[in-house]
């Protein structure tokens, strides 16, 4: 495997190389352990499913996660975490990113999101803008971006900008980042409503799905009445993808009533 990591002298990532983690050693170890789990059949099937031109080793998420997070068992600090994630994300083989190494970077950021600070939202944004698939965006959106916003609520103002961003993966991130608060039992209902209204007319499948997922999770977390009322006021504009997800955990009578109104519009 050939790395293409570029470190600018004096940068945050360069400074991290003087930390407690031997980044090059950890990347090599992770890559070696992943290769030991390689499944060529899974690799080809995964590439086909994701429509990916990356290198795929063919490792299921369970073993991949275990291998990746072993790098942070010693609870490295913020700069070491960022350096390791950067190195894993940017390492290439034959000029192509390696799927499992990028997923490892995400798993490491998720596991150590508690040491990240407000400035690191920009790092997460850069990874998302360098992504072209839900398989990378979704973990970053909910667990990293969402985790930061839950801990540092003023960062939600960034999501307010992202929901109107030209890049649809950033717009999806703005919505999915709200899942962290939903799952923590402290949903930002004002933003769910505002972002929902902003995105409800989108034709992009991944945006429609994200809206439906957030509404679905809200209903599972004790806000079924809120979801019912929000959707009921918008059956004329909501997409089929969104409403089918949104009503999945509503009482059957409410779900049937909303779907009937949607179909009759």
N, C-alpha and C positions, 0 to 999 in steps of 0.2 A: 504494500500500500504506500502511495506517495503522497506526502502532505504538501499543501500549498499555503500554509499559514503564514501570513504576513504580519509582522509586529512592528509598529512604528516606535522608534526610540522615545522613551519618556511617556508613552501612552499608558492608560490604566491597565491594559492587558500586559504590556511589557513589564510594568512594575510588579504585576502578579507573579511573574516568573522568578522573583526573588522570595516568594512565599514558601509555604510549607509543603506544597505539592509539586512533585516532579512531573510536570504536565506531559512532556514527551514520553516519559516512562508509562504514565497512566493511559495515554492514548494507545500506545503500543500494546499494553496489557489488555485493555478492553477489546482492541481489534483482534488479538490472538484468541481470547476466550470466545468472542463471537464466532470466529472462524471455526472453532472446535464444535460449535453447535450448528454449523451450516447445513441447510437442507436445499439442494438444488431444485427440487420439485416445488417447494414452497417459494423459493426465490423467483422462479418463472411465473408461478401463479400470482404472486404478489405484484410483480412488475406489470402483469397484464391487468389485474384488478385496478391498480392505482394509475394505470396509463403512464408509467414512469420511465424516464430514460436514465435514472440514477443506477448506481451499482446496488444490487440487493444480495445480501449474503443468504437470507432465508432463515431468520431466527424469530421464533414466536415472542410475543411481548413479555410473557412471564420470565423466561430465562434472560431476555435482553434487559429487563428492568433490574433483575438481580445482579447482573454483571455490571451495569452502569452505576447503580447506587453504591456498590461496594467501594467505588472511588471516593465517596464522601462519608464513609463511616466514621472517619476521624473528625468530622465536623469542621472542614476547612472554612476559612473566612471568605468574605465576599469576593475579594479580588482573586483568590485562587479558584473559586467557583466560576467566576466569569472567564478566567483564562482557560480553564478546562473546557467549558462549554464552547468558547470560541474555537479552540483547537479541534474539538470533535466536529463542530459544524463545518469548518472550512477544510478539513482533510479530504483529499480526493484520491481516487484510483483511476489511472488513465484519463485524468482530466475531468472525471465525473464525481459529484458528491456521492457519499456512501449512505444509503438510507438508514442503516442500523446505527451509524455513528451520529447522524443527526438526531435520531430518536433518543440515543443515549444522552446527547447534550440536553435535550428537553427534560428527560427524566432527572438529570442532575439538578437542573434549575428548579424543577418542581420540588425535589426533596429538600433543597436548601433555600427556598424562596424566602424564608424567614430572615436570612442575612442580607438580602438585597435591599437597596434603598430607592428613594424616589427617582434618582437619576437613572436607575437601571431600567426604567420603563422604556427609555430610548433604545437600550440594547435589545429588549424583547421586540420592540417595534421593528428594528433592523432585521431580526430573524424572520419575523412574519412577512416583511416585504420581500425577503429572499425565499419565501415559500411559495409553492404553487399547488398546494394540496391541503385538503382538510386534515390529513393525517399528521401534519406538522402544526398547522394553525390551531387546531382545537385545544390541544394540551397547553400550548403557550397562552391561548386566549383565556381559558377558564382558570387554570392552576397557577400560571405565572402572572399575567396581567391582572386577572381577577383577584388573585391572592394579594398582590401589591395594593390594589384599590381598596380591598377590605381593610387592610392594615393602615393605609394612608389615604383616608377618604377624599382628600383634596385632589388626588390624582384622577378622580372621576371627571374633572373638567377636561382632561385630555380625551376621555371617551366621548365627551360631547362634541369634540372636533372630529374624532375618528368616524363617528356615525355618518358623516357626510363626505368622507374621503373618497377620491376617485377609484381607489383600489378596493375591489369588493371584498378581498380577504381582510382588509382593515375594518371595513364596515361590519363584516361578520364578527370580527374580534370584539368590536364595541358592544354588540349585543350579547355574545357568549360570555364576556367578562362579567356580566351581571349575574351569571349563574353562581359565582362564588358566594355572593351575598345571599342568594336564594337558598343555597344548600346550608349556609351557616345560620339560617333562621332569621336573617335581617335583610330582607329584600328591599331594593330601592324601587318601590312601585312607581314613583314619579318618572324615573328614567326608563323603566320598562315600558310605561305607557308612551312616553315621548319618543323613544327610539322605535317602538312599534309603529307609531303613526308616521315616523320618518321613513321607515323601511317597508311598510305594508304594501306599497305599490310596486315593489321591486319585482322584476321578472327573473332575476338570477335565483336558481334553485337553492343554492347554499345559503342565501340570505333568507329566503322563505322558510327553509328548514330551521335555521337558527331561531327565528321568531317563534315558530311552533314549539321548539324544544324548551325555550325559556318559559313560555306559557304553560307547557305540560308540567315542568318541574315546579312551578308556582302552585299548580293545583295539587300536586302531591305533597307539598309542604304546608297545607292548611289554608291555601288562598283560592280554593275552588270557586267560591262565590265571586271573588274579584275577577278571576279569569272569565267566568261565565258572563258577567256584566260587560267586561271589556270587549269580548268577542261579539256579544249580542249587538252592541252598538256599531259593529263594523262588518257584519255579514255581507254587506254589499261591496266591500272592497278587499277583504282578506282573501288570500289565495287558498286553493284546495290543500296544498302541501301544509300550509300553516295551520289551517283549522283542523285538519285531521290529527295533527300532533297535539294541538291545544286541547281538544276534547277527550283525549285518550283516557284521562283519569278523572273526568267529571262524572257525576251521577248519570246513569244511562238516560234518564228522562231529559236532563239538561243537554246532554250530548246530542240526543236525537232531535231536540227542538232546534238547536243551533245548526245542525247539518241540514235539516229540512229548510230552514230559512236561507241558508247558503245556496242550496240547490234551486230554490225558487226565485232567486234574484233575477 
